[in-house]
Amino acid sequence: MMVRAARRRPYNRCLLRIVAGVLSALLCLALAGCWDRREIEERTSVVAVAIDAVPDRPDMIRLSVQIPIPLKIAGSTGTGGSSGGDSPVKVLSSDGITVLDAIRKLQTQLNQELFYGHTRVIAIGEAVARKGLNEVLDPFRRNPQIRRLLWPIIVEGEGRQLLEANPGLEQIPTVYIMSLVENGVKEGYIPDMNLGNFFIDLSSNCHQPFMLRFSARKEEIAYKGIALFREDKMIGSLDVQETWAIERVRYRENGGPIIFPYEGDSSRMVSLSSEFVGQSSRIRYNNGRVEARIHIQLEGALLEKTFDDMLFKSGRITLLEQNAADYLAAKTRQVIEKLQKRYRADVIGIGGKIRAFHPGIWRRINWQSEFPEADIVVTYSYKLRNTGMEMD
């Protein structure tokens, strides 16, 4: 027995050494994780970025950042809020040959490192968007600090205008923009086009990308619809009323209320709420042409009418429902025609449906050239669930 115990001792020592070595290596790896740490107090957070063209310098871009000032924000420690009407944010700008060159020059104006982990908005001027976005967005695609859930926005005029506008409803204007977009997406009348989704659409061959479009004045920020792109260049836009067709066809969202003339009479207007119920589609390739038939089901309640006709009778309700369906179909037809003939850009997602559900058709066609000639028809059915109170 003594001999056997002695023979096991070298093996036990070797095992202990291996375990000790592995534990030491794991501890070293854990300790190495904070070698490049930077305290949050040593950084300056950027909540919004703007990219604009430089007048008379086509080879340069102008980068602007919106920086919150903690001591001027109400409820913060220190001064306890802004005083004397001072703004709780600061907007700084710098010109550069590239985005990173402008960031480097901007950094020389600050005593702390710029941190982009809290950036929620990238505002892009129309001049830059029409020239192309691949180069200016490339560093944001590569930077691990940048969130893919932030909102890229095309601004009428210059992007810096969005950073300088202050509606006065939030201490930090970027928080107001975030709330405006997020609530619009939740209600279904603003498309959910964040930076990550834009990058996905930009690399897709079945539909063209788009971005949200805003206007900005000194005390006013307003949603204006979407900006359309072919590859990375802006080619046009759709207004708010036209954009709801994108919401219903591509995203299957509510799209907001429906306001239309009853029986075609503009003096008798009707407002209906809309809730998306379902969608069915039939796509085929016939005589060398793609045919797409999409039917959308909606339901809702009567919100408002500007005439005295009673709507209790079933015939009246049926007529109102048909009026709503016809109105939506006509408006959607106008939007699709505009996309096909004027912009040749599929942002309603028909190409995605073909690639996903009809791979045989997809392999036979070049959708970029087929889309303008495709036969696309979208129809609606509307069910009125509630007319509200009527007065005799």
MITIVO-475030 format. One record per residue (C-alpha): x, y, z; residue number from 1. Coordinates in Angstrom, 3 decimals, decimal comma. Layout:
X / Y / Z / NUM
...
END
This chain:
0,000 / 0,000 / 0,000 / 1
2,866 / 2,338 / 0,785 / 2
4,415 / 1,730 / -2,609 / 3
1,168 / 2,551 / -4,465 / 4
0,709 / 5,843 / -2,590 / 5
4,229 / 6,878 / -3,440 / 6
3,667 / 6,219 / -7,114 / 7
0,600 / 8,519 / -7,180 / 8
2,345 / 11,576 / -5,675 / 9
4,132 / 12,757 / -8,872 / 10
0,849 / 12,547 / -10,799 / 11
-1,009 / 14,573 / -8,147 / 12
1,690 / 17,283 / -8,137 / 13
1,525 / 17,553 / -11,935 / 14
-2,272 / 17,927 / -11,854 / 15
-2,062 / 20,638 / -9,198 / 16
0,459 / 22,573 / -11,286 / 17
-1,794 / 22,432 / -14,349 / 18
-4,816 / 23,661 / -12,378 / 19
-2,773 / 26,469 / -10,807 / 20
-1,484 / 27,509 / -14,233 / 21
-4,960 / 27,633 / -15,745 / 22
-6,316 / 29,676 / -12,820 / 23
-3,394 / 32,104 / -13,069 / 24
-4,030 / 32,582 / -16,791 / 25
-7,742 / 33,225 / -16,213 / 26
-6,960 / 35,790 / -13,511 / 27
-4,504 / 37,554 / -15,815 / 28
-7,151 / 37,744 / -18,555 / 29
-9,685 / 39,206 / -16,122 / 30
-7,232 / 41,843 / -14,929 / 31
-6,359 / 42,840 / -18,516 / 32
-9,953 / 43,900 / -19,245 / 33
-9,639 / 47,375 / -17,713 / 34
-6,206 / 48,445 / -18,944 / 35
-7,684 / 51,068 / -21,304 / 36
-10,602 / 52,170 / -19,146 / 37
-11,772 / 55,772 / -19,311 / 38
-13,992 / 57,206 / -16,579 / 39
-17,282 / 58,696 / -17,752 / 40
-16,346 / 61,994 / -16,066 / 41
-13,370 / 62,202 / -18,414 / 42
-15,539 / 62,052 / -21,543 / 43
-17,851 / 64,473 / -23,312 / 44
-21,013 / 62,750 / -24,550 / 45
-22,323 / 63,570 / -28,027 / 46
-26,105 / 63,151 / -28,332 / 47
-26,472 / 64,224 / -31,977 / 48
-24,255 / 64,608 / -35,044 / 49
-24,854 / 66,662 / -38,193 / 50
-23,092 / 66,304 / -41,540 / 51
-23,250 / 69,112 / -44,099 / 52
-21,558 / 70,305 / -47,256 / 53
-19,129 / 73,220 / -47,027 / 54
-20,080 / 76,132 / -49,315 / 55
-17,502 / 76,644 / -52,090 / 56
-15,517 / 73,594 / -50,915 / 57
-16,963 / 70,481 / -52,581 / 58
-14,033 / 68,389 / -51,352 / 59
-14,845 / 68,983 / -47,658 / 60
-17,638 / 68,226 / -45,200 / 61
-18,777 / 70,072 / -42,088 / 62
-19,336 / 67,990 / -38,963 / 63
-21,400 / 69,394 / -36,083 / 64
-22,077 / 67,833 / -32,691 / 65
-24,621 / 68,600 / -29,991 / 66
-23,195 / 68,254 / -26,483 / 67
-25,305 / 68,468 / -23,303 / 68
-23,948 / 70,595 / -20,456 / 69
-24,759 / 68,692 / -17,214 / 70
-24,522 / 71,724 / -14,907 / 71
-27,191 / 73,550 / -16,938 / 72
-29,694 / 70,702 / -16,992 / 73
-32,494 / 71,077 / -14,424 / 74
-32,349 / 68,416 / -11,747 / 75
-28,613 / 67,845 / -12,063 / 76
-26,216 / 68,377 / -9,184 / 77
-24,214 / 71,589 / -9,033 / 78
-26,112 / 74,697 / -10,139 / 79
-29,450 / 72,842 / -10,101 / 80
-30,478 / 73,797 / -13,624 / 81
-29,996 / 76,413 / -16,277 / 82
-30,126 / 80,063 / -15,387 / 83
-30,309 / 83,257 / -17,310 / 84
-31,824 / 81,521 / -20,301 / 85
-28,580 / 79,709 / -21,150 / 86
-28,998 / 76,651 / -23,360 / 87
-28,283 / 73,291 / -21,700 / 88
-26,579 / 72,120 / -24,921 / 89
-23,659 / 73,323 / -26,995 / 90
-23,319 / 72,899 / -30,780 / 91
-19,781 / 72,836 / -32,183 / 92
-18,670 / 72,454 / -35,805 / 93
-15,495 / 71,666 / -37,689 / 94
-14,581 / 71,204 / -41,371 / 95
-12,544 / 68,315 / -42,699 / 96
-11,664 / 66,361 / -45,813 / 97
-13,246 / 63,282 / -44,213 / 98
-15,503 / 62,680 / -41,234 / 99
-12,618 / 61,502 / -39,063 / 100
-10,545 / 64,514 / -40,106 / 101
-13,376 / 66,798 / -38,972 / 102
-13,710 / 64,829 / -35,712 / 103
-9,967 / 65,177 / -35,096 / 104
-10,144 / 68,951 / -35,592 / 105
-13,238 / 69,150 / -33,417 / 106
-11,435 / 67,315 / -30,630 / 107
-8,867 / 70,138 / -30,444 / 108
-11,663 / 72,482 / -29,270 / 109
-12,524 / 70,334 / -26,238 / 110
-10,790 / 69,441 / -23,008 / 111
-12,253 / 65,912 / -22,901 / 112
-12,541 / 62,995 / -25,318 / 113
-15,713 / 62,935 / -27,438 / 114
-17,846 / 59,865 / -26,686 / 115
-20,419 / 58,653 / -29,239 / 116
-22,016 / 55,846 / -27,237 / 117
-24,964 / 58,128 / -26,367 / 118
-25,487 / 59,491 / -29,901 / 119
-29,130 / 59,053 / -30,925 / 120
-29,477 / 61,176 / -34,091 / 121
-27,389 / 61,691 / -37,236 / 122
-28,748 / 64,700 / -39,159 / 123
-27,659 / 64,860 / -42,803 / 124
-28,106 / 67,881 / -45,048 / 125
-29,806 / 67,313 / -48,399 / 126
-26,741 / 68,447 / -50,359 / 127
-24,632 / 65,701 / -48,775 / 128
-27,387 / 63,110 / -49,235 / 129
-27,717 / 63,829 / -52,955 / 130
-23,967 / 63,511 / -53,416 / 131
-23,837 / 60,098 / -51,704 / 132
-23,657 / 58,688 / -48,180 / 133
-21,273 / 55,732 / -48,439 / 134
-18,182 / 57,755 / -47,589 / 135
-19,678 / 59,892 / -44,807 / 136
-21,397 / 56,944 / -43,089 / 137
-18,431 / 54,579 / -43,372 / 138
-16,825 / 55,582 / -40,020 / 139
-20,192 / 55,261 / -38,251 / 140
-20,543 / 51,736 / -39,606 / 141
-17,102 / 50,790 / -38,244 / 142
-17,171 / 52,612 / -34,881 / 143
-18,260 / 50,176 / -32,106 / 144
-19,529 / 53,105 / -30,017 / 145
-22,234 / 53,952 / -32,560 / 146
-25,624 / 52,376 / -31,886 / 147
-27,408 / 50,758 / -34,804 / 148
-30,716 / 51,876 / -33,233 / 149
-30,014 / 55,602 / -33,609 / 150
-32,046 / 57,627 / -36,121 / 151
-30,439 / 58,844 / -39,383 / 152
-32,430 / 61,857 / -40,588 / 153
-32,353 / 63,887 / -43,795 / 154
-32,895 / 67,576 / -43,065 / 155
-34,322 / 70,098 / -45,512 / 156
-31,423 / 72,496 / -45,934 / 157
-28,572 / 71,853 / -43,497 / 158
-28,325 / 69,139 / -40,871 / 159
-26,919 / 71,614 / -38,341 / 160
-30,326 / 73,350 / -38,321 / 161
-31,784 / 70,298 / -36,579 / 162
-29,138 / 70,507 / -33,851 / 163
-29,688 / 74,236 / -33,328 / 164
-33,515 / 74,127 / -33,311 / 165
-35,149 / 74,107 / -29,894 / 166
-38,943 / 73,625 / -29,646 / 167
-38,718 / 74,269 / -25,900 / 168
-40,623 / 71,122 / -24,897 / 169
-37,508 / 69,253 / -23,737 / 170
-34,332 / 70,496 / -22,099 / 171
-32,222 / 68,650 / -24,668 / 172
-33,618 / 69,065 / -28,217 / 173
-32,359 / 65,632 / -29,271 / 174
-34,603 / 64,043 / -26,628 / 175
-37,563 / 65,785 / -28,283 / 176
-36,579 / 64,379 / -31,697 / 177
-36,154 / 60,890 / -30,241 / 178
-39,578 / 61,014 / -28,601 / 179
-41,198 / 62,352 / -31,764 / 180
-39,806 / 59,514 / -33,891 / 181
-40,272 / 56,724 / -31,345 / 182
-43,898 / 57,672 / -30,658 / 183
-44,579 / 57,954 / -34,397 / 184
-43,128 / 54,478 / -34,964 / 185
-45,201 / 53,121 / -32,078 / 186
-48,396 / 54,678 / -33,466 / 187
-47,608 / 53,392 / -36,953 / 188
-47,353 / 56,619 / -38,966 / 189
-43,536 / 56,941 / -39,041 / 190
-41,491 / 54,100 / -40,582 / 191
-39,006 / 52,298 / -38,338 / 192
-35,885 / 53,208 / -40,300 / 193
-32,937 / 53,272 / -37,903 / 194
-29,264 / 53,204 / -38,865 / 195
-29,022 / 49,418 / -38,786 / 196
-32,070 / 49,007 / -41,038 / 197
-30,688 / 51,594 / -43,458 / 198
-27,386 / 49,714 / -43,731 / 199
-29,326 / 46,494 / -44,424 / 200
-31,448 / 48,137 / -47,149 / 201
-28,361 / 49,794 / -48,632 / 202
-26,780 / 46,393 / -49,238 / 203
-30,010 / 44,748 / -50,479 / 204
-30,752 / 44,024 / -54,142 / 205
-34,511 / 43,614 / -53,688 / 206
-35,508 / 47,124 / -52,618 / 207
-34,079 / 50,632 / -52,310 / 208
-33,300 / 52,355 / -48,997 / 209
-34,897 / 55,461 / -47,549 / 210
-34,470 / 57,745 / -44,541 / 211
-36,804 / 59,844 / -42,434 / 212
-37,016 / 63,467 / -43,527 / 213
-37,454 / 66,504 / -41,249 / 214
-37,537 / 70,261 / -41,445 / 215
-36,018 / 72,416 / -38,721 / 216
-36,484 / 76,057 / -37,853 / 217
-35,446 / 78,056 / -34,818 / 218
-38,260 / 76,781 / -32,586 / 219
-39,886 / 74,146 / -34,796 / 220
-38,995 / 70,589 / -35,763 / 221
-41,426 / 68,752 / -38,058 / 222
-41,621 / 65,316 / -39,672 / 223
-41,947 / 65,688 / -43,466 / 224
-42,052 / 62,106 / -44,766 / 225
-39,189 / 60,080 / -46,224 / 226
-36,206 / 60,696 / -48,510 / 227
-35,793 / 58,142 / -51,316 / 228
-32,439 / 56,715 / -52,387 / 229
-31,033 / 54,850 / -55,351 / 230
-27,975 / 53,077 / -53,990 / 231
-26,485 / 55,675 / -51,587 / 232
-27,711 / 58,849 / -53,338 / 233
-30,904 / 60,712 / -52,494 / 234
-33,143 / 61,001 / -55,566 / 235
-36,394 / 62,437 / -54,190 / 236
-38,928 / 62,299 / -51,390 / 237
-42,464 / 61,347 / -50,379 / 238
-44,544 / 63,589 / -48,130 / 239
-46,339 / 62,476 / -44,970 / 240
-49,578 / 61,560 / -46,751 / 241
-47,735 / 59,489 / -49,345 / 242
-45,596 / 57,730 / -46,761 / 243
-48,572 / 56,003 / -45,093 / 244
-48,780 / 53,722 / -48,141 / 245
-45,273 / 52,484 / -47,269 / 246
-46,395 / 51,861 / -43,708 / 247
-49,379 / 49,732 / -44,703 / 248
-47,916 / 47,794 / -47,647 / 249
-44,348 / 47,174 / -46,459 / 250
-44,511 / 47,363 / -42,673 / 251
-48,146 / 46,305 / -42,131 / 252
-48,695 / 49,193 / -39,731 / 253
-51,771 / 51,317 / -39,080 / 254
-50,480 / 54,396 / -40,881 / 255
-52,549 / 56,872 / -38,884 / 256
-56,134 / 58,182 / -39,414 / 257
-57,886 / 58,274 / -42,802 / 258
-59,371 / 61,632 / -43,849 / 259
-61,338 / 61,682 / -47,105 / 260
-64,386 / 63,320 / -48,806 / 261
-67,604 / 61,357 / -48,333 / 262
-69,012 / 60,283 / -51,728 / 263
-66,344 / 62,457 / -53,381 / 264
-67,825 / 65,689 / -51,965 / 265
-65,036 / 67,846 / -50,502 / 266
-67,578 / 69,757 / -48,391 / 267
-68,416 / 66,532 / -46,495 / 268
-65,253 / 65,200 / -44,907 / 269
-64,896 / 62,017 / -42,847 / 270
-62,119 / 60,985 / -40,455 / 271
-61,687 / 57,309 / -39,555 / 272
-59,186 / 55,568 / -37,319 / 273
-57,338 / 52,653 / -38,890 / 274
-56,025 / 49,452 / -37,389 / 275
-54,145 / 46,969 / -39,533 / 276
-55,867 / 43,548 / -39,497 / 277
-54,191 / 41,498 / -42,205 / 278
-52,609 / 41,330 / -45,650 / 279
-52,703 / 38,783 / -48,462 / 280
-50,668 / 38,812 / -51,649 / 281
-50,523 / 36,951 / -54,944 / 282
-47,457 / 37,330 / -57,163 / 283
-46,788 / 35,692 / -60,501 / 284
-44,703 / 36,147 / -63,643 / 285
-46,974 / 36,412 / -66,678 / 286
-46,001 / 37,271 / -70,265 / 287
-42,591 / 38,540 / -69,232 / 288
-43,998 / 40,845 / -66,545 / 289
-44,334 / 40,624 / -62,770 / 290
-47,924 / 40,842 / -61,529 / 291
-48,493 / 41,602 / -57,841 / 292
-51,922 / 41,720 / -56,209 / 293
-51,951 / 42,824 / -52,578 / 294
-55,055 / 43,120 / -50,417 / 295
-54,999 / 44,905 / -47,043 / 296
-57,681 / 44,610 / -44,375 / 297
-58,290 / 47,496 / -41,982 / 298
-60,837 / 48,316 / -39,340 / 299
-61,554 / 51,285 / -37,106 / 300
-64,022 / 53,817 / -35,775 / 301
-65,618 / 57,026 / -36,963 / 302
-63,671 / 59,942 / -35,485 / 303
-65,270 / 62,939 / -37,204 / 304
-67,666 / 64,016 / -39,954 / 305
-68,614 / 67,460 / -41,213 / 306
-72,164 / 66,746 / -42,369 / 307
-75,493 / 65,866 / -40,743 / 308
-76,405 / 62,595 / -42,510 / 309
-77,189 / 59,823 / -40,046 / 310
-75,004 / 56,719 / -40,334 / 311
-77,075 / 54,238 / -38,336 / 312
-78,443 / 52,469 / -41,391 / 313
-76,429 / 49,516 / -42,689 / 314
-76,512 / 50,845 / -46,236 / 315
-74,900 / 54,107 / -45,146 / 316
-72,199 / 52,282 / -43,182 / 317
-71,454 / 50,004 / -46,149 / 318
-71,133 / 53,052 / -48,406 / 319
-68,787 / 54,733 / -45,938 / 320
-66,614 / 51,599 / -45,732 / 321
-66,442 / 51,358 / -49,520 / 322
-65,583 / 55,058 / -49,792 / 323
-62,674 / 54,528 / -47,392 / 324
-61,406 / 51,466 / -49,298 / 325
-61,627 / 53,236 / -52,667 / 326
-59,862 / 56,321 / -51,323 / 327
-56,973 / 54,277 / -49,913 / 328
-56,615 / 52,252 / -53,126 / 329
-56,530 / 55,420 / -55,258 / 330
-53,906 / 57,109 / -53,058 / 331
-51,744 / 53,978 / -52,970 / 332
-51,981 / 53,685 / -56,761 / 333
-50,677 / 57,267 / -57,086 / 334
-47,735 / 56,532 / -54,786 / 335
-46,799 / 53,323 / -56,621 / 336
-46,984 / 55,092 / -59,979 / 337
-44,712 / 57,828 / -58,647 / 338
-42,198 / 55,279 / -57,376 / 339
-42,244 / 53,322 / -60,642 / 340
-42,251 / 56,071 / -63,255 / 341
-40,519 / 58,992 / -61,573 / 342
-38,036 / 57,463 / -59,126 / 343
-37,769 / 53,824 / -60,286 / 344
-37,264 / 52,907 / -56,630 / 345
-38,985 / 50,042 / -54,832 / 346
-39,343 / 51,162 / -51,212 / 347
-42,666 / 49,373 / -50,685 / 348
-41,010 / 45,966 / -50,437 / 349
-42,450 / 44,102 / -53,443 / 350
-38,987 / 42,816 / -54,359 / 351
-38,552 / 41,440 / -50,858 / 352
-41,806 / 39,494 / -51,168 / 353
-40,701 / 37,996 / -54,488 / 354
-37,272 / 36,951 / -53,192 / 355
-38,683 / 35,479 / -49,975 / 356
-41,767 / 33,655 / -51,276 / 357
-41,186 / 33,238 / -55,021 / 358
-37,514 / 32,305 / -55,498 / 359
-38,255 / 30,797 / -58,907 / 360
-39,477 / 34,162 / -60,206 / 361
-36,634 / 35,986 / -58,463 / 362
-33,980 / 33,924 / -60,268 / 363
-35,546 / 34,751 / -63,646 / 364
-35,691 / 38,537 / -63,310 / 365
-33,566 / 41,610 / -62,685 / 366
-35,797 / 43,482 / -60,254 / 367
-34,065 / 46,832 / -60,736 / 368
-35,180 / 46,888 / -64,363 / 369
-38,434 / 44,947 / -63,842 / 370
-39,898 / 47,149 / -61,085 / 371
-40,828 / 50,179 / -63,260 / 372
-42,839 / 47,918 / -65,592 / 373
-44,369 / 45,605 / -62,966 / 374
-48,160 / 45,409 / -62,702 / 375
-48,758 / 46,212 / -59,018 / 376
-52,287 / 46,613 / -57,662 / 377
-53,090 / 47,221 / -53,989 / 378
-56,702 / 46,963 / -52,806 / 379
-58,278 / 47,568 / -49,406 / 380
-61,257 / 46,500 / -47,359 / 381
-62,356 / 48,560 / -44,376 / 382
-64,656 / 47,498 / -41,524 / 383
-66,279 / 50,227 / -39,431 / 384
-66,548 / 48,960 / -35,846 / 385
-67,943 / 52,041 / -34,088 / 386
-69,756 / 55,177 / -35,260 / 387
-69,849 / 56,884 / -31,876 / 388
-72,767 / 59,001 / -30,699 / 389
-75,157 / 60,599 / -33,177 / 390
-77,401 / 63,608 / -32,432 / 391
-80,923 / 63,996 / -33,824 / 392
END
